[in-house]
Amino acid sequence: MTQNSHYSLLDKIDSPEDLRALPESSLEQLAGELRAFLLASVSQSGGHFAAGLGSVELTIALHYLYQTPEDRIVWDVGHQAYPHKILTGRKDRLHTIRKWEGLAPFPKRA
């Protein structure tokens, strides 16, 4: 799902450092791309996405302002963490959630 022209900013992000390198003026566009990617991915794998959609801007802001991963983020439920997983190098595996040996649907410390 990467390298799609609809994800021109999102495709450049594999870590919080990549996110922090973006100008603040591009964060609204990034939120739209992240939301579209989340909808496309979860519609393939199944599962809940409302909590993730609700945490898109929050996730971007937390990673943009804090020095993650040194600064820790605790998510209330796993579905809120989907945008976090996308922005931290697991974007290409999000479609494997809920599949055998796929990406964990819930936060894991590892």
Stockholm file with secondary structure:
# STOCKHOLM 1.0

chainA/1-110         MTQNSHYSLLDKIDSPEDLRALPESSLEQLAGELRAFLLASVSQSGGHFAAGLGSVELTIALHYLYQTPEDRIVWDVGHQAYPHKILTGRKDRLHTIRKWEGLAPFPKRA
#=GR chainA/1-110 SS CCSCGGGTTGGGCSSHHHHHTSCGGGHHHHHHHHHHHHHHHHHHHCSCCHHHHHTHHHHHHHHHHSCTTTSCCCCSSGGGGHHHHIIIIIGGGGGGTTSTTCCCSSCCCC
#=GC SS_cons         CCSCGGGTTGGGCSSHHHHHTSCGGGHHHHHHHHHHHHHHHHHHHCSCCHHHHHTHHHHHHHHHHSCTTTSCCCCSSGGGGHHHHIIIIIGGGGGGTTSTTCCCSSCCCC
//
